[in-house]
Amino acid sequence: MLLYPHFLPLTVCITVLRDIAVGAPVFLTKNGRGRYAILDMQDFEKTQATIRLMNELAKGRSENLSLTGLVLTVYHSLVHYF
């Protein structure tokens, strides 16, 4: 992990960009605290795809729980009917 100061001259920026690789982001700090991350586009796209997948899984789980609740409600209604 490479750490660089907040203000960078152009030559340092070019060097920073050369240090970026898949799976090896560059972190920029401000006052010793993490402020920015520069990462390879492949890593960014993988992260975005993971977020989309997790959202779809959460949505599916939520819909499944709603459907389960509906089935139980219908079941209990039928049990009381007979």
Secondary structure, 3 states (H helix, E strand, C coil): CCEECCCCCHHHHHHHHHHCECCECEEEEECCEEEEEECCHHHHHHHHHHHHHHHHHHHHHHHHHHHHHHHHHHHHHHHHHC
